[in-house]
Amino acid sequence: MRPPSHPLLEYTVLAVPHRKMSTIASRLRRKLLAQNTLTSQVQTSAASTRRMHSMENTKSIAILGAGPAGLMLGRLLDLSKIPFTIFERDTEPYNRQGSGTLDVHPGTGQLALKEAGLFPQFKELARFGVRNRFVDEKGKVLADVGGEGDEDRPEIDRLDLQRIIQETIPPEKIQWGSKVRDVARNADGEVEIHMADEKVESGFGLVVGADGAWSKVRNLFTSISPQYSGTTFLGTTILPGDEVYESADSLAARGNFLAIRGYRKIFLYYLGNRSYKIYVGSDLARNQKLDDALLSDPQKTWKSVLSSDFNEWSPTLTDLVSKSARGYGTWPFYHLPKEALSWDPVPGAALVGDAAHVTVPNGEGVNNAMFDSLELAQQIIKHWSGDLDQAVAEYEKTMIPRARTNLEDGEMMMKTLFGPDAPESLLQAFGFPVDGSG
């Protein structure tokens, strides 16, 4: 089963001043030397497919995935009267479980919302001045950042963000319950979408993969798959009235609360409906069995999976997990290596967001995804009467370098936030005092 898209931790790093983030990330950036090749089928059909696209500019755009990236692309195309269809595996809007909160950056996510004419709606639901508190496993406060006066990167529930965009798209443009089995090129060089129900969708001017970490479109670009990072998070919800709600509210104070020791994490995030999302992180083996029957019983999950990893933690923190009122969902962290971004032109297809550059949460995911969609939409609009492959080529000139930076930032976060030396490694990376130093 495909792990859920990244609903949490989009903002964890965002509590830190962006200039520090950029400085740290720049230390990791280096040139890509590895090259990747496409299949001979793609190479032999490239020239004929390019000619076809330049002649068939009246065809519509297929978008796989109705997350923020796919919806944003659809909204922007709709504003320019460019025909499109979004194919989404979910059977109805807003039913994705486990969705948490995101923070939206001025130069990327907010810019896309403004270009889409949706920034006023966003501001109505966004939370400004959210505090982020970092503590160790005993509850000792290590850093308090953000809060009142920090207005640049407001937070919003993921489902609210999706609803803001989705409600502006004509209903007939989204085909819910469309589960894609694979995406392939036929004998004529055309990209086809093969559905799980055996239906084949074809005849598109461009097929865009906005379908997340386990994209079905990505196989046209590379054979490299996302790699397991070694960390898995279990997530559930704490509602007003739950036994541990008052404790969670006291710790997080309607903000974000991150308890860290090595690979172990307990994170709380405040949502717009007054509930909290709680995520418990550990270095679980990729093949460790976590079946639905186990995860549906929070006490059994605690005793059999988590308790031994947290036996030295403060009971105030572990009670949030052991006394949970409802079951858990899983989120194993996967990431693409930078080599996955080395591809030759792929006629008739494009990637945006996690489909192009999934990494562990680094504070940039949804922002890069919506900005990808903005830049791709701009190029499609510019080249609509001509060559759509040229539109993709122009888009990739800026997307791929940005994606490399995103993957490098993810590598940095794996070491500093999700690695064995956290939280000290995180504090050092962001210039905060450690053990009284600095």
C-alpha angles and dihedrals in degrees: 000000000000111000114242120269117264107281099157140050091029084127104035094103093036092080085072119080109268093231089062091048091051092049092051094045092050090061089064099045116106138150122286112234100167116098128201130201132212125231118280088247092063092044095051094047097044098093096046092045092051090054090049093053094051090055099041102054092139091072118106129247120251115213119192112207134030098221122118093286097050094041092048091051090049092049093051093047091048091055088059094044092245111152118241143155126212116210114202128179094211111093095224140007123280098009097118108122122219097030111154136174134308134195118222122216126221099232099043121015096026091046091054091050091050093050088049091052092241104110096102090054090047093052091052091062102029123105115225128200097023114179121226116202121192119198137168127242092279093052095255109155111242101172138359112197137165119017130124112012094024098112103148100086111034120186129232134180110261092232091052091052092050092047092051090057100035095053090062093056118088107254093233089061093069122067106200120201092031104142111188118217097186145329118230144160118251128218091274092056094252121138112241130192113220113202127210089245089059093254115138121213116199145144097080126146089218136005113210121198108216089149101117136233095343096044117177091206095055093076088073088062105036142355091221114112129201114276126224111252096207094250129101127183125206114205139193140152132261111206130196106273095033116128093249098038096099091049092049091047091050093051099042098031092205090309136081125297122193121187112188139182118155112301091346120094139171111189129182124195126185118227133203094255091058093256125121129228111218122198126188116200129200140154095257118173113258092238096044107130113243105166126184093252091058096043093048089064107065095191092050090047090053095048099042102034113020115021097081090054093053103038092117095049126105112271088228087067101037093048087067087065105031093049096045114144098214142037130274137247122208131236116182111191115239130178139184120236115237090249088073089071094063104096138139119238112294110208116223098011143082138178131219134182121346090354086069103032116006115174138157114292108291103157095263107077106103092031093056090043095056092041090052088054092048093052094043091049091051091053094045090052091047094049100032094114092046138025117349091190087062088052090056092046091054091047092051092054089075101022098059096053089046090049091052089053089049092054091047090051088051090054089052091051092050088059102039106034105018100032132096095264097057135156093025092049090053094048092049092048091054096042099251121143117267120202090347095309125125 
